[in-house]
Amino acid sequence: MVEIGSGEWTSTGGYTLKPGARRFETWEVGFALQLGLERAIEYALELGLEPIWARVSTLADSLREQLTAIPGATVHDLGAQRCGIVTFGHDHVAADDLRRRLAERGINVYVSGVEDTRLDLERRGLYRIVRASVHYFNTEPELDALCAGVAAAGRD
């Protein structure tokens, strides 16, 4: 959308986009959002980025281990350094159905399709995967509940 933040109105019927990334800016600013972001940054710095990363990686590794132990469940994460996003699926439950069943239990996950990450998923023969994003405020009982939901879905 072209407007005053992204372009200059140079004539009655024309405009010139601003150079670089400024062409994507808009005039309107969400001040409440900026204040919220500021507080989130302050909070993260108070806790410390290294302790936050340690907690996230510990929770994510624990979730991967628990999911791997569930019959029919497969963790799809690759790489030497894994993040707090845990991708998985189940041999007997479609990704969208698994997401729905987890939502019925109050567990929020996301489904990524091949359209989100075409090169990786197509190469691996995957077309829809479930994504759980753990963060430092998650608890071990929440991970247990997610895994119980995946296990139950696989038994149905």
C-alpha positions as CSV (number, residue, x, y, z in Angstrom):
1,M,0.0,0.0,0.0
2,V,1.5,3.3,-1.0
3,E,0.9,6.2,1.3
4,I,2.8,9.1,2.9
5,G,5.2,6.9,4.8
6,S,6.2,4.8,1.8
7,G,6.2,7.3,-1.1
8,E,6.1,10.9,-2.1
9,W,3.1,12.3,-4.0
10,T,4.9,13.9,-6.9
11,S,2.0,14.8,-9.1
12,T,-1.8,14.6,-9.3
13,G,-1.6,11.2,-11.0
14,G,1.8,10.0,-9.8
15,Y,4.0,9.1,-6.9
16,T,7.6,8.0,-6.3
17,L,8.4,5.2,-3.8
18,K,10.9,6.0,-1.1
19,P,14.3,4.2,-1.5
20,G,15.1,1.0,0.4
21,A,12.9,-0.5,3.0
22,R,11.2,2.8,3.7
23,R,8.9,2.0,0.8
24,F,7.1,-0.5,3.1
25,E,6.5,2.0,5.9
26,T,3.1,3.4,6.6
27,W,2.2,6.7,8.2
28,E,0.1,5.3,11.0
29,V,2.0,4.1,14.1
30,G,0.7,1.8,16.8
31,F,2.0,3.5,19.9
32,A,0.6,0.9,22.3
33,L,2.4,-1.8,20.2
34,Q,5.6,0.2,20.5
35,L,5.3,0.5,24.2
36,G,4.5,-3.2,24.5
37,L,7.6,-4.0,22.5
38,E,9.7,-1.7,24.7
39,R,8.5,-3.5,27.8
40,A,9.1,-6.9,26.3
41,I,12.7,-6.0,25.5
42,E,13.2,-4.6,29.0
43,Y,11.8,-7.8,30.5
44,A,14.0,-10.0,28.4
45,L,17.1,-8.0,29.3
46,E,16.1,-8.2,33.0
47,L,15.9,-12.0,32.8
48,G,19.0,-12.3,30.6
49,L,19.1,-13.6,27.1
50,E,21.4,-16.5,28.0
51,P,19.1,-17.8,30.7
52,I,16.2,-17.4,28.4
53,W,17.9,-19.4,25.6
54,A,19.0,-22.1,28.1
55,R,15.4,-22.5,29.3
56,V,14.0,-22.5,25.7
57,S,16.5,-25.1,24.4
58,T,16.0,-27.3,27.5
59,L,12.2,-27.3,27.0
60,A,12.4,-27.9,23.3
61,D,14.9,-30.8,23.7
62,S,12.6,-32.3,26.3
63,L,9.6,-32.0,24.0
64,R,11.5,-33.6,21.2
65,E,12.5,-36.6,23.4
66,Q,8.9,-37.0,24.7
67,L,7.4,-36.9,21.2
68,T,10.0,-39.4,19.9
69,A,8.8,-41.9,22.5
70,I,5.2,-41.7,21.3
71,P,4.3,-44.6,18.9
72,G,3.7,-43.2,15.4
73,A,5.0,-39.7,16.2
74,T,8.0,-38.3,14.3
75,V,10.0,-35.2,15.1
76,H,11.1,-33.5,11.9
77,D,13.7,-31.0,13.2
78,L,17.1,-30.9,11.5
79,G,20.3,-29.1,12.2
80,A,23.1,-29.0,14.8
81,Q,21.6,-26.0,16.6
82,R,17.9,-26.4,17.1
83,C,15.6,-23.6,18.3
84,G,12.4,-23.5,20.3
85,I,10.2,-24.5,17.4
86,V,9.6,-28.2,17.4
87,T,8.1,-29.7,14.3
88,F,6.5,-33.1,14.3
89,G,3.8,-35.3,12.9
90,H,2.0,-38.6,13.5
91,D,1.8,-41.5,11.1
92,H,-2.0,-42.0,11.7
93,V,-3.2,-38.5,12.2
94,A,-3.2,-35.7,9.6
95,A,-1.4,-32.5,10.7
96,D,-4.6,-30.3,10.6
97,D,-6.6,-32.9,12.5
98,L,-3.8,-33.2,15.1
99,R,-3.8,-29.4,15.5
100,R,-7.6,-29.5,16.0
101,R,-7.5,-32.3,18.5
102,L,-4.8,-30.4,20.5
103,A,-6.8,-27.2,20.3
104,E,-9.8,-29.1,21.9
105,R,-7.5,-29.7,24.8
106,G,-6.5,-26.0,25.0
107,I,-3.1,-26.6,23.4
108,N,-2.1,-24.2,20.7
109,V,0.1,-25.4,17.8
110,Y,0.5,-24.3,14.2
111,V,0.5,-26.3,11.0
112,S,3.1,-25.4,8.3
113,G,2.4,-26.5,4.8
114,V,4.7,-27.0,1.9
115,E,3.7,-23.5,0.7
116,D,5.5,-22.1,3.8
117,T,8.8,-23.8,3.3
118,R,8.7,-25.4,-0.1
119,L,12.3,-26.3,-0.7
120,D,12.8,-28.1,2.6
121,L,9.5,-29.9,2.9
122,E,9.3,-31.0,-0.8
123,R,12.8,-32.4,-0.6
124,R,11.9,-34.4,2.5
125,G,8.5,-35.6,1.1
126,L,6.6,-33.7,3.8
127,Y,3.6,-31.5,3.0
128,R,2.1,-30.5,6.3
129,I,3.8,-30.6,9.7
130,V,2.8,-29.5,13.2
131,R,4.8,-26.8,14.9
132,A,5.0,-26.3,18.6
133,S,6.8,-23.1,19.7
134,V,8.0,-23.4,23.3
135,H,9.3,-20.4,25.3
136,Y,10.8,-19.8,28.7
137,F,7.4,-19.3,30.3
138,N,6.2,-22.8,29.3
139,T,6.1,-25.5,32.0
140,E,7.0,-29.2,31.9
141,P,3.4,-30.1,32.7
142,E,2.3,-28.2,29.5
143,L,4.8,-30.3,27.5
144,D,3.4,-33.4,29.1
145,A,-0.2,-32.3,28.2
146,L,0.9,-31.7,24.6
147,C,2.4,-35.2,24.4
148,A,-0.6,-36.8,26.0
149,G,-2.8,-35.1,23.4
150,V,-0.6,-36.4,20.5
151,A,-0.6,-39.9,22.0
152,A,-4.3,-39.9,22.5
153,A,-4.9,-38.7,18.9
154,G,-2.8,-41.6,17.7
155,R,-4.8,-44.1,19.6
156,D,-8.2,-42.9,18.3
